[in-house]
Amino acid sequence: MHHLSEVYGAETDRVLNALRESVRRYCVRVNTLKSDPKVVVERFRSRGILAESHRMIAEAVFLVVDGPFQMPRHKRRIVVDKFTAESVLLGAHVYAPGIAKAQGMKRGLELSIVDDLGQHVGNGIARMSETEVLTIRRGLAVELTDSRYRIPSLRETEEFSKGLICLQSFPSLLVSRILDPKPGETVVDLCASPGGKSSHIAQMMGDQGTVYAVDRNEEKVAQIRSTMARLGVKSVQPICSDSRYLDIDYPSIKADRVLVDPPCSAIGVRPKVYDFTRSSEIRALAEYQKQFVKVASTIVKMDGVVVYSTCTLTIEENEEIARYAVEKCGLELERQEPYVFGSEEFSSPSATFPTQRFHPHIHDTPGFFIARFRRTA
């Protein structure tokens, strides 16, 4: 891929191979509004789940990922969408909305699960028939029996249902730490669904202050509300609005800190079954991302903080956006210490402070980018 070779050169093949594989340690965030990280770690260990806390960030808990494993192939198969296929690789069950084709599917049938390119990602036992999948379109459709990698099915644990944990990669979790919100502040998360970062921000604020969690349609806002209800967060106020016009639609909102984690090409997500993102899509996404950064620079108070992050690896969606923020939006880059666990990368030859990248072939994480700014003009 041209956009990766621009960044990685001779290392591109190593990056592509890493993207096809899972991380070796799967990260979850402990909700400290409800529990203590040490308690959650002990709960996992008491059930034989290997878990440990991060040395500096206590709410980050890592679980060991087993695999990769070889899997038998069954005669019958179902086709799932890309997102579901990537979840199945890590041991997730298949729910009805993720199934693209279920021809001949019957309850109790052993079958193989493939993506829409025919790549084998797992095996399972059907808990629905083809008719039920097509008509009901919700609920557990296939109970997984074999996957390439294995981690505990966390969504079915008591820790998840009681809101003690949130599923969040380590770089994603780090974003809120770098934003560094304080109790009593006003914070805006411009692209908030499903609410992981917004809830972490509220958690860091001791649930004291206001976090405006903005997304553009009611379905996404409903996901935010569901996340906050499960985690017991009170200070997050969901807003259904196009964030690109938040300064116009909600002129009274002035924030101490703003998070911009916009839609991106998601090339850094792993394990990945495939990626056909076109150059034209990346250019369009970069222009789209600039609109969110512009609004962030408008609604943040003077001397306030803006953090920009993506789960992709392209220069256009990362360093070039940081350059735009500095040159066009009155923002200055700031160093992210003490939370530099990836690689510091300079956004331009003239940049005073670096941004932070997580490289999938080096850091055992998804590919990720984080930049921290302060409004000075």
C-alpha positions as CSV (number, residue, x, y, z in Angstrom):
1,M,0.0,0.0,0.0
2,H,1.4,3.3,-1.1
3,H,0.3,5.2,2.0
4,L,2.0,2.8,4.3
5,S,5.3,2.7,2.3
6,E,5.4,6.5,2.6
7,V,5.7,6.0,6.3
8,Y,7.5,2.7,6.7
9,G,9.6,2.2,3.5
10,A,11.4,-1.2,3.7
11,E,9.5,-2.0,6.9
12,T,6.1,-2.0,5.2
13,D,5.8,-5.8,4.8
14,R,6.5,-6.2,8.6
15,V,3.7,-3.7,9.3
16,L,1.3,-5.5,7.0
17,N,2.1,-8.8,8.6
18,A,1.6,-7.3,12.1
19,L,-1.8,-5.9,11.1
20,R,-3.0,-9.4,10.1
21,E,-2.1,-10.8,13.6
22,S,-3.6,-10.1,17.0
23,V,-1.8,-8.2,19.8
24,R,-0.3,-10.5,22.4
25,R,-1.9,-8.6,25.3
26,Y,-5.5,-7.4,25.1
27,C,-6.2,-4.3,27.1
28,V,-9.4,-3.4,29.1
29,R,-10.0,-0.3,31.2
30,V,-11.1,-0.6,34.8
31,N,-13.9,1.7,35.7
32,T,-12.6,3.3,38.9
33,L,-15.9,4.9,39.6
34,K,-17.1,1.4,40.5
35,S,-14.1,-0.7,41.3
36,D,-10.4,-0.8,42.0
37,P,-8.0,-2.2,39.3
38,K,-6.4,-4.5,41.8
39,V,-9.8,-6.0,42.7
40,V,-10.6,-6.5,39.0
41,V,-7.3,-8.2,38.4
42,E,-7.8,-10.6,41.3
43,R,-11.4,-11.4,40.0
44,F,-9.9,-12.4,36.7
45,R,-7.1,-14.4,38.2
46,S,-9.5,-16.2,40.5
47,R,-11.1,-17.7,37.3
48,G,-7.7,-18.6,35.8
49,I,-7.5,-15.6,33.5
50,L,-4.0,-14.2,33.2
51,A,-4.3,-10.5,34.0
52,E,-1.9,-7.7,35.1
53,S,-2.1,-3.9,35.5
54,H,0.1,-1.5,33.6
55,R,3.1,-0.3,35.6
56,M,2.1,3.4,35.3
57,I,-1.6,3.5,34.3
58,A,-3.4,1.5,36.9
59,E,-6.8,1.4,35.1
60,A,-5.2,-0.3,32.1
61,V,-5.4,-4.1,32.6
62,F,-3.9,-6.6,30.2
63,L,-5.1,-10.1,29.4
64,V,-2.9,-12.7,27.7
65,V,-4.0,-13.6,24.1
66,D,-3.5,-17.3,23.2
67,G,-2.8,-18.4,19.6
68,P,-2.6,-18.4,16.7
69,F,-4.3,-21.8,16.4
70,Q,-5.1,-24.0,13.4
71,M,-8.8,-24.7,12.8
72,P,-10.6,-27.5,11.0
73,R,-13.0,-26.6,8.2
74,H,-16.7,-27.6,8.1
75,K,-18.7,-28.3,5.0
76,R,-21.4,-25.8,5.9
77,R,-20.4,-22.1,6.3
78,I,-21.8,-18.7,6.9
79,V,-20.5,-15.3,5.6
80,V,-20.0,-12.4,8.0
81,D,-19.1,-8.8,7.5
82,K,-15.6,-7.5,8.0
83,F,-16.1,-6.1,11.5
84,T,-17.7,-9.4,12.7
85,A,-14.9,-11.4,11.0
86,E,-12.2,-9.5,12.8
87,S,-14.1,-9.9,16.1
88,V,-14.4,-13.7,15.5
89,L,-10.6,-13.9,15.0
90,L,-10.3,-12.9,18.7
91,G,-12.9,-15.4,19.9
92,A,-16.2,-13.3,19.8
93,H,-19.5,-15.1,19.1
94,V,-21.5,-14.1,16.1
95,Y,-24.7,-12.1,16.5
96,A,-27.4,-11.9,13.8
97,P,-26.7,-8.3,12.5
98,G,-23.1,-9.4,11.5
99,I,-24.2,-12.2,9.2
100,A,-24.2,-11.4,5.5
101,K,-25.2,-14.9,4.2
102,A,-26.7,-17.8,6.2
103,Q,-27.9,-20.1,3.4
104,G,-28.8,-23.6,4.9
105,M,-28.1,-22.5,8.5
106,K,-30.0,-24.6,11.0
107,R,-30.0,-24.7,14.8
108,G,-27.3,-27.0,16.2
109,L,-25.4,-27.2,12.9
110,E,-21.6,-27.1,13.1
111,L,-20.3,-24.6,10.6
112,S,-17.3,-22.5,9.5
113,I,-17.4,-18.7,9.6
114,V,-15.8,-16.9,6.7
115,D,-15.5,-13.2,5.7
116,D,-16.9,-11.9,2.5
117,L,-13.7,-12.9,0.7
118,G,-14.1,-16.5,1.8
119,Q,-11.2,-16.3,4.4
120,H,-11.8,-18.7,7.3
121,V,-11.9,-16.9,10.6
122,G,-13.6,-19.4,13.0
123,N,-16.0,-22.2,13.6
124,G,-19.1,-22.4,15.7
125,I,-22.5,-24.0,16.4
126,A,-25.6,-22.3,15.0
127,R,-28.1,-21.1,17.7
128,M,-30.5,-19.7,15.1
129,S,-31.8,-20.8,11.7
130,E,-31.4,-19.0,8.5
131,T,-35.0,-17.8,8.7
132,E,-34.5,-16.4,12.3
133,V,-31.3,-14.6,11.2
134,L,-33.1,-12.9,8.3
135,T,-36.3,-12.0,10.2
136,I,-35.3,-11.3,13.8
137,R,-31.9,-9.7,13.0
138,R,-30.8,-9.7,16.7
139,G,-29.4,-12.0,19.3
140,L,-26.7,-14.7,19.4
141,A,-26.6,-16.5,16.1
142,V,-23.5,-18.6,16.3
143,E,-21.7,-19.8,19.4
144,L,-18.0,-19.9,18.7
145,T,-16.1,-23.1,19.2
146,D,-12.8,-22.4,17.3
147,S,-11.0,-19.2,16.6
148,R,-7.5,-18.2,15.5
149,Y,-6.9,-16.4,18.8
150,R,-8.5,-16.8,22.2
151,I,-9.3,-14.3,24.9
152,P,-12.1,-14.5,27.5
153,S,-15.5,-13.5,26.0
154,L,-15.5,-10.3,28.1
155,R,-18.9,-9.0,27.1
156,E,-20.4,-12.0,28.8
157,T,-18.5,-11.6,32.1
158,E,-20.0,-10.1,35.3
159,E,-17.2,-7.5,35.2
160,F,-18.7,-6.2,31.9
161,S,-22.4,-6.4,32.8
162,K,-21.8,-4.6,36.1
163,G,-19.8,-1.8,34.4
164,L,-16.5,-2.6,36.1
165,I,-14.6,-2.7,32.8
166,C,-14.7,-1.0,29.4
167,L,-13.1,-2.7,26.3
168,Q,-10.5,-0.2,25.1
169,S,-7.1,-0.6,23.4
170,F,-4.1,0.8,25.2
171,P,-3.4,3.7,22.9
172,S,-7.2,4.6,22.9
173,L,-7.1,4.6,26.7
174,L,-4.0,6.7,26.7
175,V,-5.8,9.5,24.8
176,S,-7.8,10.6,27.8
177,R,-4.7,10.6,30.0
178,I,-3.0,12.9,27.5
179,L,-6.0,15.1,27.5
180,D,-5.6,15.3,31.3
181,P,-9.1,16.5,32.3
182,K,-9.6,17.9,35.8
183,P,-12.6,17.7,38.2
184,G,-15.1,20.5,37.5
185,E,-14.0,21.3,34.0
186,T,-16.0,21.4,30.8
187,V,-14.8,18.9,28.2
188,V,-16.1,18.2,24.7
189,D,-15.7,14.8,22.9
190,L,-16.6,15.7,19.3
191,C,-17.0,12.2,17.9
192,A,-18.0,10.3,21.0
193,S,-19.9,7.1,20.1
194,P,-19.9,4.5,21.6
195,G,-18.6,6.5,24.6
196,G,-15.4,4.7,25.7
197,K,-13.2,7.9,25.8
198,S,-16.0,10.1,27.1
199,S,-16.6,7.7,30.0
200,H,-12.8,7.6,30.7
201,I,-12.7,11.4,30.7
202,A,-15.5,11.5,33.2
203,Q,-13.8,8.8,35.3
204,M,-10.6,10.9,35.4
205,M,-12.7,13.9,36.6
206,G,-14.2,11.8,39.4
207,D,-17.6,12.3,37.5
208,Q,-17.4,16.0,38.6
209,G,-17.8,18.5,35.8
210,T,-19.4,18.3,32.4
211,V,-18.5,16.1,29.4
212,Y,-20.4,16.9,26.2
213,A,-20.4,13.7,24.2
214,V,-21.4,14.6,20.6
215,D,-22.3,12.4,17.7
216,R,-24.4,13.0,14.6
217,N,-27.3,10.5,14.7
218,E,-29.7,9.1,17.3
219,E,-28.4,5.6,17.0
220,K,-24.9,6.6,18.0
221,V,-26.2,8.8,20.8
222,A,-28.2,5.9,22.1
223,Q,-25.0,3.9,22.2
224,I,-23.4,6.6,24.3
225,R,-26.3,6.6,26.7
226,S,-26.1,2.8,27.0
227,T,-22.4,3.0,27.7
228,M,-22.9,5.6,30.4
229,A,-25.8,3.7,32.0
230,R,-23.7,0.5,32.2
231,L,-20.7,2.3,33.7
232,G,-22.7,4.5,36.1
233,V,-21.4,7.8,34.7
234,K,-23.5,10.8,35.5
235,S,-21.4,13.8,34.2
236,V,-21.6,12.9,30.5
237,Q,-24.3,14.8,28.5
238,P,-24.9,13.3,25.1
239,I,-25.7,15.7,22.2
240,C,-27.1,14.6,18.9
241,S,-25.5,17.1,16.5
242,D,-23.0,17.3,13.6
243,S,-19.9,18.3,15.4
244,R,-18.6,20.2,12.5
245,Y,-21.2,22.9,13.3
246,L,-21.2,22.7,17.0
247,D,-19.9,26.2,17.4
248,I,-22.9,27.4,15.4
249,D,-25.6,25.1,16.8
250,Y,-24.4,25.4,20.4
251,P,-22.6,28.8,20.7
252,S,-22.7,28.8,24.5
253,I,-20.4,25.8,24.8
254,K,-16.8,26.8,25.6
255,A,-14.5,24.0,26.7
256,D,-11.5,23.7,28.8
257,R,-10.4,20.7,26.8
258,V,-11.6,19.1,23.5
259,L,-11.1,15.6,22.2
260,V,-11.1,15.0,18.4
261,D,-11.1,11.3,17.6
262,P,-12.8,11.6,14.1
263,P,-13.8,8.9,11.6
264,C,-10.7,7.7,9.9
265,S,-9.5,4.9,7.5
266,A,-8.8,2.7,10.6
267,I,-5.8,1.1,8.9
268,G,-4.2,0.5,12.3
269,V,-7.0,-1.8,13.6
270,R,-5.8,-5.4,14.2
271,P,-6.3,-8.2,13.6
272,K,-7.4,-7.2,10.1
273,V,-8.8,-9.6,7.5
274,Y,-8.3,-7.1,4.6
275,D,-8.2,-3.5,3.8
276,F,-9.2,-1.9,0.4
277,T,-9.1,1.7,1.4
278,R,-8.4,3.9,-1.7
279,S,-6.2,6.9,-1.9
280,S,-9.3,9.1,-2.8
281,E,-11.0,7.9,0.4
282,I,-7.9,8.8,2.5
283,R,-7.8,12.3,1.0
284,A,-11.5,12.8,1.6
285,L,-11.2,11.6,5.2
286,A,-8.3,14.1,5.8
287,E,-10.4,17.0,4.6
288,Y,-13.3,15.7,6.8
289,Q,-11.0,15.5,9.8
290,K,-9.8,19.1,9.4
291,Q,-13.4,20.3,9.9
292,F,-13.5,18.8,13.4
293,V,-10.1,20.2,14.3
294,K,-11.2,23.7,13.2
295,V,-14.3,23.5,15.4
296,A,-12.2,22.2,18.3
297,S,-9.9,25.3,18.0
298,T,-13.0,27.5,18.0
299,I,-14.8,26.1,21.0
300,V,-11.8,25.6,23.2
301,K,-11.0,28.4,25.7
302,M,-7.8,30.4,25.3
303,D,-4.9,28.3,26.8
304,G,-7.2,25.3,26.6
305,V,-6.1,21.8,25.4
306,V,-7.1,19.9,22.2
307,V,-6.1,16.3,21.7
308,Y,-6.4,14.7,18.2
309,S,-6.2,10.9,17.7
310,T,-6.8,8.3,15.1
311,C,-6.4,4.5,14.7
312,T,-4.8,4.8,11.3
313,L,-1.3,5.1,9.9
314,T,-1.4,7.5,7.0
315,I,0.5,10.8,7.0
316,E,-2.5,12.6,5.4
317,E,-4.8,11.7,8.4
318,N,-2.1,12.2,11.1
319,E,0.9,14.5,10.7
320,E,-0.7,16.6,8.0
321,I,-3.7,17.2,10.3
322,A,-1.3,18.2,13.0
323,R,0.4,20.6,10.6
324,Y,-3.0,22.1,9.6
325,A,-3.9,22.6,13.3
326,V,-0.7,24.6,13.9
327,E,-0.7,26.6,10.7
328,K,-4.4,27.3,10.3
329,C,-6.2,26.9,13.6
330,G,-4.1,28.8,16.2
331,L,-3.0,25.7,18.0
332,E,0.5,24.8,19.3
333,L,1.8,21.3,19.7
334,E,2.8,20.2,23.2
335,R,4.9,17.3,24.4
336,Q,2.8,14.4,25.8
337,E,5.1,13.5,28.7
338,P,4.9,11.5,30.9
339,Y,2.6,9.4,28.8
340,V,4.9,8.5,25.8
341,F,4.8,4.8,25.3
342,G,4.9,4.8,21.5
343,S,7.4,6.6,19.3
344,E,7.7,10.3,19.2
345,E,7.4,11.6,15.7
346,F,7.8,15.2,14.5
347,S,4.8,16.4,12.6
348,S,7.0,18.7,10.4
349,P,10.7,19.7,10.2
350,S,9.8,23.0,12.0
351,A,7.7,21.4,14.8
352,T,8.9,22.2,18.3
353,F,7.2,19.2,19.9
354,P,6.6,15.8,18.6
355,T,3.4,13.7,18.2
356,Q,3.1,10.1,19.2
357,R,2.7,7.1,17.0
358,F,2.1,3.4,17.9
359,H,3.6,1.1,15.3
360,P,1.9,-2.3,15.2
361,H,5.1,-4.2,14.4
362,I,7.0,-2.6,17.3
363,H,4.6,-1.8,20.2
364,D,2.2,-4.8,20.3
365,T,-0.7,-2.4,19.9
366,P,-3.0,-1.3,17.1
367,G,-1.6,1.4,14.9
368,F,-2.4,4.7,16.4
369,F,-1.6,8.4,16.4
370,I,-2.0,11.1,19.1
371,A,-1.2,14.8,19.0
372,R,-1.8,17.3,21.9
373,F,-2.2,21.0,21.3
374,R,-2.8,24.2,23.3
375,R,-4.8,27.1,21.9
376,T,-2.6,30.2,21.8
377,A,-4.3,32.4,19.2
